[in-house]
Amino acid sequence: MLRLIEWLAATHWSIALHESLYVYPLVESVHVLTLGLFVGLAVMLDLRLLGLALRRVPVSEVIARLLPWEKAGFTIMVITGGLLFYAIPVRTYQSVFFRAKVAMLLLAGLNVWVFHSRVERRIADWDVAPVPPRAARIAAIASLVLWAGIIVAGRMIAYNWFDCDIQPQPAFINWAAGCVLPPHELR
């Protein structure tokens, strides 16, 4: 996989995007803005699922009004996130924080799938309840925790605390980041 990532880093468009004076910061700004849109709306839905906000509004109405905007924000966020990865693929791929972010994104996706495929199916039974059932509240808590972690991990990618070119560092960090070290640098 690392060879593919190194090839990607050597492409003209990756180099141009990374070195761009205006495009890279614009892509990063759009990523952060759509993150704010998506997560802000997700938090509103999660707070409703926890029974802490919009208690008089049916959950189905909250979902119907917020979900299209969440999908739009998420789509743009994924596209711009992909471009940010494309601009600095090797360093990003070998970031412990990027790998943690991807793991949490997968868990957040699983949480959304479980909620929409199982919990939301029975929404007619609890739609107007001020406090939804336990499964909905668990999904909301998981969402809040995962998205907080995703944001923190995403922000930490910018720092080089555990970059592979900073050695020596603990073997666990080298393993978790996927560092490929010359034999004389292995611990």
Secondary structure, 3 states (H helix, E strand, C coil): CHHHHHHHHCCHHHHHHHHCCCHHHHHHHHHHHHHHHHHHHHHHHHHHHCCCCCCCCCHHHHHHHHHHHHHHHHHHHHHHHHHHHHHCHHHHHCCHHHHHHHHHHHHHHHHHHHHHHHHHHHHHHHCCCCCCCHHHHHHHHHHHHHHHHHHHHHHHCCCCCCCCCCCCCCHHHHHHHCCCCCHHHCC
